[in-house]
């Protein structure tokens, strides 16, 4: 989590150092112009409750949808508050709050969250605690439900100072992996008994932040290590790796990312792209993908040798700044991506469906939605200023067809808080009758 009080204000001034030598490799691999009308977006379905900042969205094999998100940065000051989770049984039209247990049960956290579902339907809910007085992380907890969210068991993975940004992923054999950071490296814990017990493994790396975790079809693991950690309290300038494990996290091979990025340790430099989550995804064939922004450009890379070499494409060239991307993959070369563009009144969410070709010299096939805006405004600021509500927008492939997207509702002026479900599809017939 980035510390409260250092608001991210993306602007159009972009440093020249955001562009690296990777540009040379893009010369013959530029995407064809995206069809902005290629995807259609449903009418937003708003669920009003507590605010759900930086939400995560997953679909259970039963068809149930789950959304997690943390509460207000102004009033949600108790690190030992109960984490927030909602469930929908009708494709996101209606939502109910899930009883995940009490703090006495170990259900604690008021900050970053993540969700994952195992092949057997076990649902995992990672939650971080954050002290908003000291701007320091306090703990990482993990909850597990074996009955589609009806009951939960919780484990405390860490109570170290500066604990930050947990991610959870499940391999095809059912092993659960959680990563996080605390300013002294990227930590890793795993469970082979559906979350009933956890083993803390050696650190994946002694420095850096836990920017993202992705799980492959054969149990491959990939961890994006960034230079900022401990909620912004530590910056290891120039430190960037993608760590890959092929033995269920027993050992890790470090590979450089497809392009070296510039990170902003102040979290508020108008000449740099805001960064926190730099997403990775494996498709069903075992190809590894990375998505990032260089400023006005959104770029995609594919590795067929587990991060040793990369093919690069330009996904989008925006009129203004692009930032906070997110990425998921499904069938070979089939990707869904989100990112923010613009600032202030121009801030918008972008969704794209990307088909990556077999040949590197071929063009990407991209379908984009029209950009849309979420009802999220910075807390305690007048006149009102739009806020991203987190460092990514989650997207999932839905079993009912199309893509599911969730954004934050944070509107103090009109006393509206919660989240919005959007459905994005290629065919209007796939959209719900809202």
C-alpha positions in Angstrom: 0.0 0.0 0.0 1.1 3.5 -0.8 1.1 5.7 2.3 -2.0 7.9 2.9 -1.4 11.6 2.4 0.8 11.3 -0.7 -1.8 11.7 -3.3 -1.0 10.4 -6.8 -1.6 13.2 -9.2 -0.8 12.0 -12.8 0.1 14.9 -15.2 1.0 15.2 -18.8 4.7 16.0 -18.2 6.6 12.9 -18.8 10.3 12.4 -18.3 12.4 11.4 -21.3 14.0 8.6 -19.1 10.6 6.8 -19.2 11.6 5.5 -22.6 14.3 2.8 -22.7 16.2 1.0 -25.4 13.2 -1.4 -25.7 11.9 1.0 -28.3 14.2 -0.5 -30.9 12.5 -3.9 -30.4 9.1 -2.3 -31.0 9.8 -1.2 -34.5 8.4 -4.2 -36.2 5.9 -5.2 -33.6 3.5 -2.3 -33.3 -0.2 -3.2 -32.7 -2.7 -2.3 -35.4 -5.1 0.5 -34.4 -7.4 -0.6 -31.7 -11.1 -0.6 -32.4 -12.5 1.5 -29.6 -16.0 0.3 -30.4 -14.9 -3.3 -30.4 -16.1 -3.8 -26.8 -19.4 -2.7 -25.3 -19.9 -1.8 -21.7 -23.0 -2.5 -19.6 -24.8 0.1 -17.6 -23.0 0.3 -14.3 -24.4 -1.7 -11.4 -23.7 0.2 -8.2 -23.6 -1.5 -4.8 -23.7 1.1 -2.0 -22.1 0.1 1.4 -18.7 0.9 2.8 -16.2 2.1 0.3 -14.2 -0.7 -1.4 -10.9 0.8 -2.3 -8.4 -1.1 -4.6 -10.9 -3.9 -5.0 -10.2 -7.5 -6.2 -12.7 -9.6 -8.1 -12.8 -13.4 -8.6 -15.3 -15.9 -9.9 -15.9 -19.2 -8.0 -16.4 -22.5 -9.9 -20.0 -22.4 -8.6 -20.5 -19.1 -10.5 -20.5 -16.9 -7.5 -18.6 -13.6 -7.7 -16.6 -12.2 -4.9 -15.3 -8.7 -4.4 -12.9 -7.6 -1.7 -11.8 -4.0 -1.0 -10.5 -1.9 1.9 -12.3 0.9 3.6 -11.9 4.7 4.0 -8.4 6.1 4.4 -9.9 8.7 6.7 -12.1 6.7 9.0 -10.7 3.2 8.5 -7.9 3.6 10.9 -8.0 0.3 12.8 -5.5 -2.2 11.4 -7.4 -4.9 13.3 -10.8 -4.2 11.7 -12.6 -7.0 9.9 -11.8 -7.2 6.2 -14.6 -6.5 3.7 -15.9 -9.1 1.3 -19.1 -9.2 -0.8 -20.7 -12.1 -2.8 -23.1 -12.1 -5.8 -25.1 -15.1 -7.0 -26.6 -13.4 -10.1 -23.6 -12.3 -12.2 -23.0 -9.2 -10.1 -26.5 -7.7 -10.3 -26.9 -7.9 -6.5 -24.4 -8.2 -3.7 -24.5 -9.3 0.0 -21.8 -8.7 2.6 -20.0 -11.9 3.6 -19.4 -12.7 7.2 -15.7 -13.6 7.2 -15.4 -13.9 11.0 -14.3 -11.5 13.7 -11.0 -10.1 14.8 -11.0 -12.7 17.6 -11.2 -15.3 14.8 -8.1 -13.7 13.2 -10.1 -11.8 10.5 -8.1 -8.5 10.6 -7.0 -6.0 8.1 -7.9 -2.5 6.8 -5.7 -2.2 3.7 -4.5 -4.1 0.6 -6.4 -7.3 -0.3 -6.2 -10.1 -2.8 -8.5 -13.1 -3.7 -7.8 -16.4 -5.3 -9.7 -19.6 -5.9 -8.1 -23.1 -6.0 -9.0 -25.9 -8.4 -11.1 -27.5 -5.7 -13.1 -24.4 -5.0 -11.2 -23.3 -1.9 -11.4 -19.5 -1.6 -8.4 -17.5 -0.3 -8.6 -13.9 1.0 -5.4 -12.1 1.8 -5.6 -8.9 3.9 -3.0 -6.3 5.1 -3.1 -4.1 8.2 -2.0 -0.5 8.0 -1.4 2.1 10.7 -2.6 5.4 9.3 -0.8 7.4 12.0 2.7 6.1 11.3 2.0 5.1 7.7 3.4 1.6 8.4 2.0 -1.8 7.6 1.3 -3.9 10.6 0.5 -7.5 9.5 -0.5 -9.9 6.8 -3.4 -12.3 7.4 -5.0 -15.0 5.2 -8.5 -16.4 5.3 -9.7 -19.6 3.7 -13.3 -20.8 3.0 -14.0 -24.3 1.8 -17.8 -23.7 1.4 -18.1 -20.8 -1.0 -17.7 -18.2 1.7 -20.1 -19.6 4.3 -17.4 -20.2 7.0 -13.7 -19.1 7.3 -10.5 -20.0 9.0 -7.8 -17.4 9.4 -4.0 -17.5 9.9 -1.6 -14.7 10.7 1.3 -14.9 8.4 3.4 -12.0 9.6 3.3 -9.1 12.2 6.5 -7.4 11.1 6.9 -3.7 10.9 6.3 -2.4 7.3 4.4 -5.5 6.1 3.0 -4.5 2.7 1.2 -5.6 -0.5 0.1 -9.3 -0.2 -0.8 -11.4 -3.2 -2.2 -15.0 -3.2 -2.1 -17.6 -5.9 -3.0 -21.3 -6.1 -1.2 -23.8 -8.3 -3.0 -26.6 -10.1 -2.0 -29.1 -7.4 -3.8 -27.0 -4.8 -0.7 -25.5 -3.2 -1.5 -21.9 -2.0 1.3 -19.3 -2.2 1.2 -15.8 -0.5 3.9 -13.2 -1.1 4.4 -9.8 0.6 7.2 -7.4 1.5 8.4 -5.4 4.5 11.3 -3.3 3.3 13.7 -6.2 3.9 12.8 -8.2 0.8 9.9 -10.3 -0.7 8.5 -12.8 1.7 6.8 -16.1 0.8 4.6 -18.6 2.6 2.8 -21.6 1.3 0.1 -24.1 2.3 -0.4 -27.7 1.0 -3.5 -28.4 3.2 -6.0 -25.9 1.9 -4.9 -23.2 4.2 -5.1 -25.1 7.5 -1.4 -24.6 8.1 1.3 -22.3 6.5 5.0 -22.6 6.1 7.1 -19.5 5.7 9.7 -20.1 2.9 13.0 -18.3 2.4 12.7 -14.8 1.0 12.3 -14.7 -2.8 14.7 -11.7 -2.8 16.4 -9.7 0.1 15.3 -6.4 -1.3 12.4 -4.9 -3.2 8.6 -4.8 -3.3 6.0 -7.5 -4.0 4.6 -5.8 -7.1 2.6 -8.8 -8.4 2.3 -12.6 -8.4 1.1 -14.9 -11.3 0.5 -18.6 -11.4 1.0 -20.7 -14.6 -0.8 -23.8 -15.9 1.9 -26.3 -14.8 2.4 -24.6 -11.4 4.9 -22.0 -12.6 5.2 -19.0 -10.4 6.3 -15.5 -11.4 6.8 -12.6 -9.0 7.3 -9.0 -10.1 9.8 -7.3 -7.8 9.8 -3.5 -7.9 12.1 -1.0 -6.4 9.6 0.5 -3.9 8.6 -1.4 -0.7 7.4 -1.0 2.8 4.5 1.3 1.7 7.0 3.7 0.2 9.4 3.8 3.1 12.1 2.1 1.2 13.4 2.7 -2.4 16.1 0.5 -3.9 16.9 2.5 -6.9 17.3 0.5 -10.1 16.2 -2.8 -8.5 13.8 -4.7 -10.8 13.4 -8.4 -11.3 11.0 -11.0 -12.4 11.5 -14.1 -10.2 10.4 -17.4 -11.7 10.0 -20.7 -9.9 9.3 -24.1 -11.6 9.4 -26.2 -8.4 6.5 -24.8 -6.4 8.6 -22.0 -4.9 11.5 -24.1 -3.7 13.9 -22.1 -5.8 13.8 -18.9 -7.9 15.5 -17.7 -11.1 15.9 -14.0 -11.4 15.3 -12.4 -14.8 15.3 -8.7 -15.8 12.0 -7.3 -16.8 11.4 -6.7 -20.5 12.0 -3.0 -20.0 13.6 -1.1 -17.1 11.2 1.3 -15.6 11.6 4.5 -13.6 10.0 4.4 -10.2 9.0 7.4 -8.1 10.1 7.1 -4.5 8.2 10.2 -3.6 4.9 8.8 -5.1 4.1 12.4 -6.2 6.6 13.4 -8.9 4.8 15.0 -11.8 7.5 13.9 -14.3 7.2 10.2 -13.6 4.5 7.6 -14.2 2.8 6.5 -11.0 3.7 2.8 -10.4 2.8 0.2 -7.8 1.4 -2.9 -9.4 3.3 -4.0 -12.5 1.2 -7.0 -13.6 2.2 -10.4 -14.9 0.0 -13.2 -16.3 0.5 -16.8 -17.6 -1.7 -18.1 -20.4 -2.9 -21.7 -20.6 0.1 -22.6 -22.8 2.6 -21.4 -20.3 3.6 -18.2 -22.0 4.4 -15.4 -19.6 3.1 -11.8 -20.2 3.9 -8.4 -18.7 2.0 -5.1 -19.2 3.3 -1.7 -18.3 3.2 2.0 -19.2 6.1 4.2 -20.4 4.0 7.4 -20.1 1.6 7.8 -23.0 2.3 4.2 -24.3 1.0 1.0 -22.9 3.3 -1.9 -23.8 3.0 -5.7 -23.7 5.7 -8.4 -23.7 5.5 -12.2 -24.1 8.1 -14.7 -23.0 8.1 -18.3 -24.2 11.1 -19.2 -22.1 10.0 -18.2 -18.7 11.3 -14.7 -18.7 14.7 -15.2 -20.3 13.7 -13.4 -23.6 10.8 -11.2 -24.6 8.8 -10.2 -27.6 7.4 -6.7 -27.4 4.3 -4.9 -28.7 2.9 -1.5 -28.3 -0.7 -1.9 -27.1 -1.8 1.7 -27.0 -0.6 5.3 -27.5 -2.7 7.6 -25.5 -3.3 11.3 -25.8 -2.4 11.7 -22.1 -0.7 9.7 -19.4 -1.5 6.0 -19.0 -0.8 4.3 -15.6 -1.8 1.6 -13.1 -2.3 -1.3 -15.5 -3.7 -4.8 -14.7 -3.6 -8.0 -16.7 -5.1 -11.5 -16.8 -4.8 -14.3 -19.3 -6.8 -17.3 -20.3 -6.4 -19.4 -23.5 -3.1 -19.1 -25.5 -2.5 -15.5 -26.3 -5.9 -14.4 -24.9 -5.5 -11.4 -22.5 -7.7 -8.9 -20.8 -6.2 -5.6 -19.6 -7.2 -2.4 -17.8 -5.4 0.8 -17.2 -6.1 4.4 -16.2 -5.7 7.4 -18.5 -5.8 11.1 -17.8 -6.0 13.2 -14.6 -8.6 15.3 -12.9 -11.9 15.5 -14.8 -10.3 13.5 -17.6 -9.4 10.5 -15.5 -10.9 7.3 -17.1 -10.8 3.5 -17.0 -9.8 1.6 -20.1 -10.5 -2.0 -20.8 -9.0 -4.1 -23.7 -9.3 -7.6 -25.0 -6.0 -8.6 -26.6 -5.2 -11.6 -28.8 -1.4 -12.1 -29.2 -0.3 -13.7 -32.5 2.0 -16.6 -32.8 4.6 -14.7 -34.8 6.4 -11.8 -33.2 6.3 -9.7 -36.3 2.5 -10.0 -36.6 0.2 -7.4 -35.2 -1.8 -7.7 -32.0 -5.6 -7.9 -32.3 -7.0 -5.5 -29.8 -10.6 -4.6 -29.0 -11.1 -1.7 -26.6 -14.1 -0.4 -24.7 -14.9 3.3 -24.7 -13.2 4.8 -21.7 -15.5 5.3 -18.7 -15.3 7.1 -15.4 -15.8 5.7 -11.9 -17.5 7.6 -9.1 -14.4 8.0 -7.0 -13.2 11.3 -5.6 -10.3 12.1 -3.3 -11.4 12.2 0.4 -11.4 15.5 2.1 -10.5 17.6 -0.9 -12.5 20.6 -2.2 -13.2 21.3 -4.9 -13.6 17.7 -5.8 -10.7 15.8 -7.5 -11.1 12.4 -9.2 -9.1 9.6 -7.5 -8.2 6.2 -8.9 -9.3 4.5 -5.7 -6.3 2.2 -5.8 -3.4 1.1 -8.0 -5.2 -1.1 -10.5 -8.7 -2.0 -11.8 -9.4 -5.7 -11.5 -10.7 -7.6 -14.6 -11.7 -11.3 -15.0 -13.0 -13.5 -17.7 -16.5 -14.6 -16.8 -17.9 -18.0 -17.4 -21.2 -16.4 -18.6 -19.2 -14.6 -21.3 -17.4 -11.3 -21.5 -15.3 -9.6 -18.9 -16.1 -8.5 -15.3 -14.7 -5.2 -14.0 -15.1 -3.6 -10.6 -14.3 0.0 -9.7 -14.5 2.0 -6.4 -17.3 4.3 -5.3 -16.0 7.1 -3.0 -18.1 10.2 -3.0 -18.2 12.0 0.3 -20.1 15.0 -1.0 -23.1 12.9 -2.0 -22.5 10.3 0.8 -22.1 7.4 -1.7 -19.7 4.6 -1.0 -19.2 1.1 -2.3 -18.2 -0.3 -5.7 -19.5 -0.6 -9.2 -19.8 -3.8 -11.3 -19.3 -3.3 -15.1 -19.6 -6.1 -17.7 -17.7 -5.7 -20.9 -18.3 -7.8 -24.0 -17.8 -8.1 -27.7 -21.4 -8.9 -28.3 -24.2 -6.7 -26.8 -26.2 -10.0 -26.3 -23.7 -11.0 -23.6 -24.6 -8.0 -21.5 -27.1 -8.3 -18.6 -30.4 -6.6 -18.7 -29.7 -4.0 -16.0 
